[in-house]
Amino acid sequence: MSEYLSKEEIRKWRSSLEKITLEEYAARLGKVIQSEKHDDSLVDSVMLRSLNSMSVESYVPKTEKIQTLALKSFNKEKEITAKKEIKPAVKKVETEKKPAVKKEPVKQKAVKSDDINYSFKKPLTAREQLVFDHFLENVNTIVYARELAKILDLPRDYVYKYIKNLRSKLNEDILQNADNGGYLLKV
């Protein structure tokens, strides 16, 4: 019987429900843990020589690299949060300069344009009113989302929400999709 733990004994220790260390388990069996196996492979011998020949000064442990990366990312995060704290104050001033973009509902149920009455189920918000006014200016012509995005000063992806809301608030189905993209207000 060997003085070292076998693989089978290590498996038994792993599967046991006892919370003891491997060293304690080996001591209970009267054995020791085999610390290092001697291997005569070519790769191991080359790696051992290269590690021994390496000077301590030229070797930079990974922990130092990770620490510098963490420090750089921490500083970058500080810069980003500092910029984010400044931006809302600037945007707040800009929104105060543009009172036409408020989300207060417009107290209007019907719009009359060129002897045509448009009625709504609910009052329009200011931005919905801007979109509807643009459609009224361009009756029976195709209006694209990029045009509406310029009017609302929003990215194009946010315009579709206002078109959807406008459709739901209109009593008649007069706002339709154009064949080649865009939208049409039909009379």
C-alpha positions as CSV (number, residue, x, y, z in Angstrom):
1,M,0.0,0.0,0.0
2,S,1.4,3.4,-1.0
3,E,1.9,6.3,1.3
4,Y,0.1,8.7,-1.0
5,L,-3.6,9.2,-1.7
6,S,-4.8,7.3,-4.7
7,K,-7.2,8.8,-7.3
8,E,-10.0,6.6,-6.0
9,E,-9.5,7.9,-2.4
10,I,-9.6,11.5,-3.7
11,R,-12.9,10.7,-5.5
12,K,-14.3,9.3,-2.3
13,W,-13.3,12.5,-0.4
14,R,-15.0,14.7,-3.1
15,S,-18.2,12.7,-3.0
16,S,-18.4,12.6,0.8
17,L,-20.7,15.0,2.6
18,E,-18.2,15.7,5.3
19,K,-16.7,19.2,5.3
20,I,-13.0,18.4,5.8
21,T,-10.0,19.4,3.8
22,L,-8.1,16.9,1.7
23,E,-5.2,17.1,4.1
24,E,-7.4,16.1,7.0
25,Y,-8.9,13.3,5.0
26,A,-5.4,12.0,4.1
27,A,-4.2,12.3,7.7
28,R,-7.3,10.2,8.8
29,L,-6.2,7.5,6.4
30,G,-2.6,7.8,7.5
31,K,-1.4,9.0,4.1
32,V,-0.1,12.2,2.6
33,I,-1.0,14.1,-0.5
34,Q,1.4,13.7,-3.4
35,S,2.5,17.3,-4.0
36,E,4.2,17.1,-7.4
37,K,4.7,14.3,-9.9
38,H,7.9,14.1,-11.8
39,D,7.3,14.1,-15.6
40,D,9.9,13.6,-18.2
41,S,8.0,15.2,-21.0
42,L,9.8,17.5,-23.4
43,V,7.3,20.4,-22.9
44,D,7.7,20.3,-19.1
45,S,11.4,20.4,-19.2
46,V,11.5,23.3,-21.7
47,M,9.0,25.3,-19.7
48,L,10.9,24.6,-16.4
49,R,14.2,25.8,-18.0
50,S,12.6,28.9,-19.4
51,L,11.0,29.8,-16.0
52,N,14.3,29.2,-14.2
53,S,16.3,31.3,-16.8
54,M,13.8,34.2,-16.6
55,S,15.0,37.1,-14.5
56,V,12.7,38.4,-11.8
57,E,12.9,42.0,-13.3
58,S,11.6,41.0,-16.7
59,Y,8.7,39.1,-15.4
60,V,5.5,41.1,-14.9
61,P,2.8,39.2,-13.0
62,K,-0.7,39.2,-14.4
63,T,-2.0,40.8,-11.3
64,E,-0.2,44.0,-12.1
65,K,-1.6,44.1,-15.6
66,I,-5.1,43.5,-14.3
67,Q,-4.7,46.2,-11.7
68,T,-3.6,48.8,-14.3
69,L,-6.5,47.8,-16.5
70,A,-8.9,48.2,-13.6
71,L,-7.4,51.5,-12.7
72,K,-7.7,52.8,-16.3
73,S,-11.4,51.6,-16.5
74,F,-12.2,53.2,-13.2
75,N,-10.7,56.5,-14.4
76,K,-12.7,56.2,-17.6
77,E,-15.9,55.6,-15.7
78,K,-15.2,58.7,-13.6
79,E,-14.9,60.8,-16.8
80,I,-18.1,59.3,-18.2
81,T,-20.1,60.0,-15.1
82,A,-18.7,63.5,-14.9
83,K,-19.9,64.1,-18.5
84,K,-23.3,62.7,-17.7
85,E,-23.7,64.9,-14.8
86,I,-23.0,68.0,-16.9
87,K,-25.3,67.0,-19.8
88,P,-28.7,67.0,-18.1
89,A,-28.2,70.6,-17.0
90,V,-27.5,71.6,-20.6
91,K,-30.5,69.7,-21.8
92,K,-32.7,71.3,-19.2
93,V,-31.8,74.7,-20.5
94,E,-32.4,73.7,-24.1
95,T,-35.9,72.3,-23.2
96,E,-36.7,75.6,-21.5
97,K,-35.9,77.4,-24.7
98,K,-38.3,75.2,-26.8
99,P,-41.7,75.6,-25.1
100,A,-43.5,74.1,-28.2
101,V,-42.2,70.6,-27.4
102,K,-44.0,70.3,-24.0
103,K,-46.1,67.2,-23.6
104,E,-49.2,69.0,-22.3
105,P,-52.3,67.9,-24.2
106,V,-53.8,70.3,-26.6
107,K,-57.4,71.2,-25.9
108,Q,-58.7,70.5,-29.4
109,K,-61.1,67.9,-30.5
110,A,-61.6,68.8,-34.2
111,V,-59.4,70.5,-36.8
112,K,-60.8,72.2,-39.8
113,S,-58.5,72.4,-42.9
114,D,-59.7,73.3,-46.4
115,D,-63.4,72.5,-45.6
116,I,-62.4,69.1,-44.1
117,N,-63.0,68.3,-40.5
118,Y,-60.7,66.0,-38.6
119,S,-61.9,64.8,-35.3
120,F,-60.0,63.1,-32.5
121,K,-61.0,60.6,-29.8
122,K,-58.5,62.2,-27.3
123,P,-56.7,65.5,-27.2
124,L,-53.3,65.6,-28.9
125,T,-50.0,66.3,-27.2
126,A,-47.8,69.1,-28.5
127,R,-45.5,66.8,-30.4
128,E,-48.5,64.9,-31.9
129,Q,-49.9,68.2,-32.9
130,L,-46.6,69.1,-34.7
131,V,-46.7,65.8,-36.5
132,F,-50.4,66.3,-37.5
133,D,-49.7,69.9,-38.7
134,H,-46.9,68.6,-40.9
135,F,-49.3,66.0,-42.4
136,L,-51.9,68.8,-42.9
137,E,-49.3,70.9,-44.8
138,N,-48.6,67.8,-47.0
139,V,-52.1,66.4,-47.6
140,N,-52.0,63.5,-50.2
141,T,-48.2,63.6,-50.4
142,I,-45.8,61.1,-48.9
143,V,-44.2,62.2,-45.6
144,Y,-41.2,60.3,-44.4
145,A,-40.1,59.6,-40.9
146,R,-36.8,61.4,-41.4
147,E,-38.8,64.7,-42.1
148,L,-40.8,64.2,-38.9
149,A,-37.6,63.5,-37.0
150,K,-36.2,66.8,-38.1
151,I,-39.4,68.7,-37.0
152,L,-39.5,67.0,-33.6
153,D,-35.7,67.1,-33.2
154,L,-35.6,63.4,-32.3
155,P,-34.0,60.3,-33.7
156,R,-36.1,58.7,-36.4
157,D,-36.8,55.6,-34.3
158,Y,-38.9,57.7,-31.8
159,V,-41.1,59.2,-34.5
160,Y,-43.1,56.0,-35.1
161,K,-44.5,56.3,-31.6
162,Y,-46.1,59.6,-32.4
163,I,-47.5,58.3,-35.7
164,K,-49.0,55.3,-33.9
165,N,-50.6,57.6,-31.2
166,L,-51.9,59.9,-33.9
167,R,-53.6,57.0,-35.7
168,S,-55.2,55.8,-32.5
169,K,-56.5,59.3,-31.7
170,L,-58.0,60.0,-35.1
171,N,-61.6,59.0,-35.5
172,E,-61.2,58.3,-39.2
173,D,-58.6,56.0,-40.8
174,I,-57.0,58.7,-43.0
175,L,-53.4,58.3,-42.0
176,Q,-52.1,55.4,-44.1
177,N,-48.8,53.8,-45.1
178,A,-47.4,54.8,-48.5
179,D,-46.4,52.1,-50.9
180,N,-42.7,53.0,-51.0
181,G,-42.4,53.9,-47.4
182,G,-43.6,56.9,-45.6
183,Y,-47.1,58.0,-44.6
184,L,-50.0,59.7,-46.4
185,L,-52.8,61.8,-45.0
186,K,-55.6,61.1,-47.4
187,V,-58.6,63.4,-47.8
